[in-house]
Amino acid sequence: MTGYYDLVLGLIPVALLGITAALTAVGLSLIAAVPIGALAAMAIIGHAMFINTPADVSDEARSAKPPLNAD
């Protein structure tokens, strides 16, 4: 099953290369297109790290685990 982070890992090079290629194709110089593509890739990475963090656990998942017993 493809999860969110699998899609993120696939979108990083797609954003970097695809946006750079698209901007170059419409006439923007490569020197300007690469940083714009990199900013899009950084936005995807930032969303995965800070907005939809890997540590997010739903309330149902927390309540489904039995409490740890120290005894």
C-alpha positions in Angstrom: 0.0 0.0 0.0 1.4 3.4 -1.0 1.4 5.7 2.0 1.8 9.5 2.3 5.6 9.3 2.8 6.1 7.1 -0.2 4.3 9.8 -2.3 6.5 12.5 -0.7 9.6 10.6 -1.6 8.4 10.3 -5.2 7.3 13.9 -5.5 10.6 15.4 -4.4 12.5 14.6 -7.6 9.3 15.2 -9.7 9.0 18.7 -8.3 12.6 19.5 -8.7 13.1 18.2 -12.2 9.5 18.7 -13.5 9.1 22.3 -12.4 12.6 23.1 -13.6 12.0 21.5 -17.0 8.6 23.2 -17.3 9.9 26.6 -16.4 12.9 26.2 -18.8 10.5 25.1 -21.6 8.4 28.3 -21.2 11.5 30.4 -21.6 12.9 31.0 -18.1 16.6 30.6 -17.8 18.0 27.5 -16.1 19.7 29.6 -13.5 16.3 30.9 -12.4 14.3 27.7 -12.9 16.4 25.5 -10.7 15.9 27.5 -7.5 12.2 27.7 -8.1 12.0 23.9 -8.5 14.2 23.5 -5.4 11.8 25.7 -3.4 8.9 23.5 -4.5 10.8 20.4 -3.4 11.6 22.1 -0.1 8.0 22.9 0.4 7.0 19.3 0.0 9.8 18.2 2.4 8.7 20.8 4.9 5.1 19.7 4.8 6.1 16.1 5.4 8.4 17.1 8.3 6.4 19.8 10.1 2.8 19.8 9.0 2.1 16.1 8.6 4.7 14.7 11.0 5.5 11.0 11.2 4.8 11.1 14.9 1.1 12.1 14.4 -0.9 9.3 15.9 -4.7 9.3 16.0 -6.6 9.1 19.2 -7.9 5.7 18.2 -4.4 4.3 17.7 -3.4 5.6 21.1 -6.3 4.0 22.9 -5.9 0.7 21.1 -2.6 0.0 22.7 -2.7 -1.5 26.1 -0.8 0.6 28.8 2.7 -0.5 29.6 3.0 -2.2 33.0 6.3 -1.7 34.8 5.8 -4.8 37.0 
